[in-house]
C-alpha cells in the first residue's frame, strides 16, 4: 500500500533576467492503484495573466550561484495585492527532442515569468484550500512537504506514499464532493487559458503530470529527500514540463513564515512572496531555476499545475474516485522531485 520516499527527491536553478512590469485592472483494485501511485511518484520528492511596459532587470550569465557567494535579494512581489507583472528572460533550454510549433518554448530569445493576483474569487481560493487540507489530512509526511496528487492518487504518509483513494475506502471516509472537483477543474482551466494567452501559445497546451498540492510546515527534514530548499530546474526534474504554474492557497506572514519562492538568477535572487490567490507561472527551463526558502512557522499550501506541449505527456482531469493517470512517468531525472 506504500512506497518509500527514497529515490524521490528534490532539486530544481536560475538565469539572468530582463524585467517587464505590467498592470491591468484586471480494495479489489487496490494493488493497481498503489502501483500507479508508486510509479508516478518514484520520480518526485516533494514540494513543495496581459503585459505592458518592458524595462531591463539585469542579470545574464549561466544562472545559479555558488554556496559561498550569495547574490542580492530582490523582491519582485510582496504579499500586497498587485496587478499582473511579467518579465522577459533569456531562454537557456537545450533544443527539444520534439518541437511543437506554436507551443514549445524557444531555445533562444525571450522566455518569461509572470505573476497575477486578480484572477480568482476569494471564495474559490478559500474553498480550494479547505478541500486540499481535508484530503491531505489522510496522510502527513514525516519531514518535508506533504504531497497530494489527485491525478495519480499519491499521498505522502510518513516516509512513504500511499494511494489516497484506497486509504479513504479503508477508513470508511466520504470525502468526495462533486463541487470540489468541478471547482478544481474550473480553476485549472483558467490557469491553462492564462498560460496560453500570456506565453502567446498558438498550439494546444495540455495539463501534464505531476500536478499536485504541497503542504510545507516547519518540520525538520528526516531524509535528504525532504530538503525542498535546493535549486532545481523543472524541465530537468520533470521531463514533460514546458510551463510551470503555482497557485498559492496561503499567505506568507499570515499562515506561515519563510517559504518564499526564489528565482536563482546569476546576478541576484529574485523573490515572489506567496499570497493566497496569487498565480505565478514561468517557462520550465534553466532560465527559471528556483527554490523555496525554509518554512519557519505554520503551514504553506500551494498547488503546482504543469503544462506540456506534447500530446503523449497529457493527462486528464481527476474524477475524485480513482487514479486518472497511467502508471508511466514523464521522462526526466527519475531520482528527483522539487518543491514549489
C-alpha positions as CSV (number, residue, x, y, z in Angstrom):
1,X,0.0,0.0,0.0
2,X,3.0,2.3,0.3
3,X,6.3,3.1,-1.3
4,X,9.4,4.6,0.3
5,X,10.3,8.2,-0.5
6,X,13.9,7.1,-1.1
7,X,14.8,7.7,-4.6
8,X,12.3,10.6,-4.7
9,X,13.9,13.9,-4.3
10,X,14.3,17.5,-4.6
11,X,16.2,19.8,-6.9
12,X,15.4,22.5,-9.4
13,X,18.2,26.6,-10.7
14,X,18.4,30.2,-12.3
15,X,19.1,32.5,-15.2
16,X,19.6,36.2,-16.0
17,X,16.6,38.4,-16.4
18,X,15.2,41.3,-18.2
19,X,12.0,42.5,-16.5
20,X,8.6,43.5,-17.8
21,X,6.2,45.1,-15.4
22,X,2.6,45.3,-16.3
23,X,-0.6,46.4,-14.7
24,X,-4.1,45.9,-15.6
25,X,-7.3,46.2,-13.6
26,X,-7.8,43.3,-14.2
27,X,-9.8,-2.7,-2.1
28,X,-10.1,-5.2,-5.1
29,X,-8.2,-2.9,-7.4
30,X,-6.0,-1.6,-4.6
31,X,-2.8,-3.1,-6.0
32,X,-3.2,-1.5,-9.3
33,X,-3.9,1.9,-7.7
34,X,-0.9,1.6,-5.4
35,X,1.5,0.6,-8.2
36,X,0.2,3.5,-10.3
37,X,0.8,6.0,-7.4
38,X,4.2,4.5,-6.7
39,X,5.2,4.7,-10.4
40,X,4.2,8.3,-10.7
41,X,6.0,9.4,-7.5
42,X,9.1,7.4,-7.8
43,X,10.4,10.4,-9.7
44,X,9.4,13.1,-7.4
45,X,10.1,14.1,-3.8
46,X,8.2,17.0,-2.6
47,X,7.4,20.3,-2.9
48,X,6.8,21.5,-2.1
49,X,-2.5,36.8,-16.7
50,X,-1.6,40.7,-20.3
51,X,1.7,42.6,-20.1
52,X,2.5,46.2,-20.7
53,X,5.8,48.0,-20.4
54,X,9.3,46.4,-20.5
55,X,12.3,47.5,-18.6
56,X,15.7,45.8,-18.1
57,X,16.1,43.9,-14.9
58,X,19.7,43.0,-15.2
59,X,21.2,39.5,-14.8
60,X,22.5,37.2,-17.5
61,X,25.1,34.6,-17.3
62,X,24.7,30.9,-16.6
63,X,22.3,31.1,-13.6
64,X,22.5,29.7,-10.1
65,X,25.2,30.7,-7.6
66,X,27.9,29.0,-5.6
67,X,27.1,28.2,-2.0
68,X,29.8,30.6,-0.7
69,X,28.6,33.6,-2.8
70,X,25.1,34.8,-2.1
71,X,23.7,37.2,-4.6
72,X,21.4,40.1,-3.8
73,X,17.8,39.6,-2.7
74,X,15.3,41.5,-4.9
75,X,11.6,41.1,-4.1
76,X,9.5,41.0,-7.3
77,X,6.2,40.6,-5.5
78,X,5.3,41.2,-1.8
79,X,2.2,39.9,-0.1
80,X,0.3,43.1,-1.0
81,X,-2.2,42.7,-3.9
82,X,-0.6,43.5,-7.2
83,X,-1.7,43.7,-10.8
84,X,-0.1,41.5,-13.4
85,X,3.7,41.7,-13.5
86,X,5.8,39.9,-16.1
87,X,9.5,39.5,-17.0
88,X,11.2,38.6,-20.2
89,X,14.4,36.5,-19.6
90,X,16.9,34.9,-22.0
91,X,16.0,31.3,-22.8
92,X,18.6,28.7,-21.9
93,X,17.0,25.3,-22.7
94,X,18.7,22.8,-24.9
95,X,16.9,22.1,-28.2
96,X,13.8,19.9,-27.6
97,X,13.9,16.3,-28.9
98,X,10.5,17.0,-30.4
99,X,9.1,20.5,-31.0
100,X,5.5,21.6,-31.2
101,X,5.4,24.7,-33.4
102,X,3.4,27.4,-31.6
103,X,3.9,25.9,-28.1
104,X,7.4,24.6,-27.3
105,X,9.3,27.4,-25.5
106,X,12.2,28.8,-27.6
107,X,15.8,27.9,-27.0
108,X,17.0,31.4,-27.8
109,X,15.4,34.8,-27.4
110,X,12.9,35.7,-24.7
111,X,11.4,33.2,-22.2
112,X,9.1,34.5,-19.5
113,X,7.9,34.5,-15.9
114,X,4.9,36.3,-14.5
115,X,2.5,36.5,-11.6
116,X,-1.0,37.9,-11.2
117,X,-3.3,38.4,-8.1
118,X,-6.7,39.2,-9.5
119,X,-7.7,36.1,-11.5
120,X,-9.8,34.2,-8.9
121,X,-12.5,34.9,-6.4
122,X,-11.5,34.8,-2.7
123,X,-14.3,32.3,-2.1
124,X,-12.9,29.9,-4.7
125,X,-9.4,30.1,-3.2
126,X,-10.7,29.6,0.3
127,X,-12.8,26.5,-0.6
128,X,-10.0,25.0,-2.8
129,X,-7.6,25.3,0.2
130,X,-10.0,23.7,2.6
131,X,-10.7,20.9,0.1
132,X,-6.9,20.3,-0.2
133,X,-6.3,20.2,3.5
134,X,-9.2,17.8,4.1
135,X,-7.7,15.3,1.7
136,X,-4.1,16.0,2.8
137,X,-5.2,15.1,6.4
138,X,-5.5,11.5,5.4
139,X,-1.7,11.4,5.2
140,X,1.2,13.5,6.5
141,X,4.9,13.4,5.7
142,X,7.4,12.6,8.4
143,X,9.5,15.5,7.2
144,X,9.4,18.0,4.4
145,X,6.3,18.6,2.3
146,X,3.2,16.5,2.3
147,X,2.2,15.9,-1.3
148,X,-1.2,15.1,-2.7
149,X,-1.6,14.2,-6.4
150,X,-5.3,13.8,-7.2
151,X,-4.5,12.5,-10.7
152,X,-2.3,9.5,-9.6
153,X,-3.8,9.2,-6.1
154,X,-0.3,9.5,-4.5
155,X,-0.3,11.0,-0.9
156,X,2.6,11.4,1.5
157,X,2.4,9.3,4.7
158,X,5.4,9.1,7.0
159,X,8.4,8.4,4.7
160,X,6.2,6.7,2.1
161,X,3.5,7.4,-0.4
162,X,0.1,5.7,-0.3
163,X,-2.9,5.6,-2.6
164,X,-5.3,8.2,-1.2
165,X,-8.4,6.6,-2.9
166,X,-7.7,3.3,-1.3
167,X,-6.9,4.9,2.1
168,X,-10.3,6.7,2.1
169,X,-12.1,3.5,1.4
170,X,-10.2,1.6,4.2
171,X,-11.0,4.4,6.7
172,X,-14.7,4.5,5.6
173,X,-14.5,8.2,4.9
174,X,-16.6,10.1,2.5
175,X,-14.5,13.0,1.2
176,X,-15.7,13.1,-2.4
177,X,-17.9,16.1,-3.3
178,X,-18.6,16.8,-6.9
179,X,-18.5,20.5,-6.5
180,X,-14.9,20.3,-5.1
181,X,-13.7,18.6,-8.3
182,X,-15.7,20.9,-10.5
183,X,-14.0,23.9,-8.8
184,X,-10.6,22.3,-9.1
185,X,-11.1,21.7,-12.9
186,X,-12.6,25.2,-13.4
187,X,-9.7,27.0,-11.8
188,X,-7.2,24.7,-13.7
189,X,-8.9,25.8,-16.9
190,X,-8.5,29.5,-16.0
191,X,-4.8,28.8,-15.4
192,X,-4.5,27.0,-18.7
193,X,-6.1,29.8,-20.6
194,X,-3.9,32.4,-18.9
195,X,-0.8,30.4,-19.8
196,X,-1.9,30.2,-23.4
197,X,-2.5,33.9,-23.5
198,X,0.5,35.2,-21.6
199,X,3.0,33.0,-23.3
200,X,1.4,33.7,-26.7
201,X,0.9,29.9,-27.4
202,X,-1.0,29.3,-30.6
203,X,-1.0,25.5,-30.5
204,X,-2.6,23.3,-27.9
205,X,-1.0,23.3,-24.4
206,X,-2.0,20.4,-22.2
207,X,-2.1,19.5,-18.5
208,X,0.7,17.2,-17.5
209,X,1.9,15.2,-14.5
210,X,2.7,15.6,-11.8
211,X,0.2,18.3,-10.9
212,X,-0.2,18.3,-7.1
213,X,-0.9,20.1,-3.8
214,X,2.1,20.6,-1.4
215,X,1.7,21.4,2.2
216,X,5.0,22.5,3.8
217,X,5.4,23.1,7.6
218,X,8.4,23.8,9.8
219,X,9.1,20.0,10.3
220,X,12.7,19.1,10.2
221,X,13.9,17.0,7.3
222,X,14.0,13.3,8.0
223,X,16.0,12.4,4.9
224,X,17.9,14.4,2.4
225,X,15.0,14.0,0.0
226,X,12.8,16.1,2.3
227,X,15.1,19.1,1.6
228,X,12.9,21.2,-0.6
229,X,15.1,24.3,-0.3
230,X,17.6,23.4,-3.0
231,X,17.9,24.9,-6.5
232,X,16.2,22.9,-9.3
233,X,15.0,23.2,-12.9
234,X,11.6,21.8,-13.6
235,X,12.4,20.6,-17.1
236,X,15.2,18.5,-15.6
237,X,13.2,17.3,-12.6
238,X,10.1,16.6,-14.7
239,X,10.8,15.9,-18.3
240,X,7.3,16.6,-19.5
241,X,7.1,20.2,-18.1
242,X,7.2,23.1,-20.6
243,X,5.3,25.6,-18.4
244,X,5.0,25.6,-14.6
245,X,2.3,27.4,-12.6
246,X,1.9,27.8,-8.9
247,X,-1.4,28.8,-7.3
248,X,-0.8,29.8,-3.7
249,X,-3.5,28.9,-1.2
250,X,-1.9,30.5,1.8
251,X,-0.2,33.9,2.6
252,X,3.3,34.4,3.9
253,X,3.3,36.3,7.2
254,X,-0.2,35.2,7.9
255,X,-0.5,31.4,7.8
256,X,3.3,30.8,7.7
257,X,6.7,32.5,7.8
258,X,9.6,31.8,5.4
259,X,8.6,29.8,2.3
260,X,9.5,32.5,-0.2
261,X,9.7,31.4,-3.9
262,X,13.2,32.3,-5.2
263,X,14.4,32.6,-8.8
264,X,18.1,31.8,-8.5
265,X,19.3,34.2,-11.2
266,X,23.0,34.6,-11.8
267,X,23.2,38.2,-10.6
268,X,20.6,38.2,-7.9
269,X,18.0,36.1,-6.1
270,X,14.6,37.4,-7.2
271,X,11.7,36.6,-4.8
272,X,8.0,36.2,-5.1
273,X,6.3,36.0,-1.8
274,X,3.3,33.6,-1.6
275,X,-0.1,35.2,-1.3
276,X,-3.4,33.3,-1.3
277,X,-4.9,33.5,-4.8
278,X,-1.6,34.6,-6.5
279,X,-0.8,32.7,-9.7
280,X,2.9,32.6,-10.6
281,X,3.9,31.0,-14.0
282,X,7.2,30.5,-15.9
283,X,8.8,28.6,-18.7
284,X,10.2,25.4,-17.1
285,X,13.8,25.6,-18.4
286,X,17.1,26.5,-16.7
287,X,16.4,30.2,-17.2
288,X,13.9,29.8,-14.3
289,X,16.0,27.9,-11.9
290,X,14.4,28.2,-8.5
291,X,14.0,27.1,-4.9
292,X,11.9,27.7,-1.7
293,X,13.3,29.2,1.5
294,X,12.7,27.1,4.6
295,X,9.3,27.5,6.3
296,X,9.9,28.5,9.9
297,X,6.3,28.7,11.2
298,X,2.9,27.5,10.2
299,X,1.8,25.7,7.0
300,X,2.4,26.8,3.4
301,X,-0.1,25.4,0.9
302,X,0.2,25.6,-2.9
303,X,-1.0,23.9,-6.0
304,X,1.6,23.1,-8.7
305,X,-0.1,23.0,-12.1
306,X,2.1,21.9,-15.1
307,X,1.6,22.1,-18.8
308,X,3.2,20.3,-21.7
309,X,3.2,20.8,-25.5
310,X,3.4,17.0,-26.1
311,X,0.2,15.1,-26.6
312,X,2.0,12.0,-25.3
313,X,2.5,13.6,-21.9
314,X,-1.0,15.0,-21.4
315,X,-3.2,13.8,-18.5
316,X,-7.0,14.0,-18.0
317,X,-8.7,15.9,-15.2
318,X,-9.2,13.9,-11.9
319,X,-12.6,12.4,-11.2
320,X,-12.1,12.1,-7.5
321,X,-12.8,8.4,-7.2
322,X,-9.8,6.7,-8.7
323,X,-6.5,7.5,-10.4
324,X,-6.8,9.1,-13.8
325,X,-3.2,8.8,-15.0
326,X,-1.4,5.9,-16.4
327,X,1.4,4.1,-14.5
328,X,4.1,5.7,-16.6
329,X,6.2,8.7,-15.5
330,X,7.4,11.6,-17.6
331,X,10.9,11.3,-18.9
332,X,13.5,13.3,-16.9
333,X,15.5,12.8,-13.8
334,X,13.7,10.0,-12.1
335,X,15.6,10.4,-8.9
336,X,14.3,13.8,-8.0
337,X,11.3,15.9,-7.1
338,X,11.1,19.5,-6.1
339,X,9.1,21.9,-4.0
340,X,7.2,25.0,-5.1
